[in-house]
Amino acid sequence: MGKPQQIPNDTDFYCPYQIKGHKQDKIIGIGGLDSLHTIQLAMNIIGVELAVTEKKWGGKLVWGGSNGDDLGFPKPHWKD
């Protein structure tokens, strides 16, 4: 996740983020009203993307070899 930046010639901000692995290697920018808003949105979207990746590939992502399931990002609340 990169540093939030103001969109040129605008009052809004964007926050770039990147998820690598499982054929993903793109940088995405999420826009928001201010720098904190973009961080909140990016954190939530990263959590959704990680959950979708787990479901798609049928595995379990872990943080640096830990045995817990907390990746540090908000988890989506959806029904299976």
C-alpha positions, 0 to 999 in steps of 0.5 A: 500500500502506497502513500495517499496522494492528491489527485492532480488538479482536484481536491480528492485523493487516491491511495495506490496498492498492489497485491502480488501472487496468483497471477496478480501483479497490478497496481491499483489506485482507490480514490477518496475524499481525503488521505484518511478516507483513501487509506480506509477504502484501500484497507477494506478493498485489500481485505476483500481481494485477499478473501476472494483469492482464498475462495478462488484458489481454495487455500488459506492465506497466512501472514509470514508463517503465523498459524492465525487467520488475521492478515491485518486487513478487515474481513468482508462480512458475507454469507457463503 
